[in-house]
Amino acid sequence: MKIFKFMMAIAALLTATACNGKKAQAPLSSPGGDTIVSGHSNEAPSGAVGGASLVVFFSHAGDNYSVGNIKVGNTKIVADYISEFTGADQFEIKTKKYDGMAYKPLCDLAKKEQQNGELPPFEGSVDVKKYDVVFIGGPVWWGTYPQVMFTFFKKYDLNGKTIIPFTTHEGSGLGSCVKDVKKVYPKANVEQGFSIYGHDVRTGKERVEKWLKKLGYQGK
């Protein structure tokens, strides 16, 4: 019995969320860590496909939890899968603020930004008016999207559009990302969302495509 309790404690520790000071939310996935459609059902969301699509995302390269120092961020890989399969345009939310930061200092900075409600600046602009469907993706930092993404949300009005959140994570699933997007855009059609472990994205193309097919996309 003592051995069983010890093994359970180790398993719980391994599911702790990267950049998260709270107890990790149990990922809604199979024991093998499969990609999930978030929520309490694996049924495909309805009405997601229709009109021009855009993938808006923030992705952090460099020192990352679980995968080490990477040249291409986890979320960008998923965004590329989505664009390749659907033909959607992309807008990457870029900021130099986090460049070259080690994992622990980045976590500390992200927590401070969230606590202070900071809105870091980002580079570039995009005409969102010509898109009907907007995928919104990012890593989960302290339970939700990085603060730089909220800078984007403040600048661009996506009400009236279909919004499809997606995240990369190491245990927190979608966190509060869907709820937060609904709060920012109360008049948008916000779908349940999709999440995938960051360490799975490089072998997860088929999983992403399976999710997109459930949304109604047939591929290019």
Helices and strands as residue ranges (DSSP letters): H 2-14, E 36-37, E 53-57, E 62-64, E 68-70, H 74-86, E 89-92, H 103-116, G 128-130, E 133-139, H 147-155, E 162-169, H 177-184, E 189-190, E 194-197, G 198-203, H 205-215
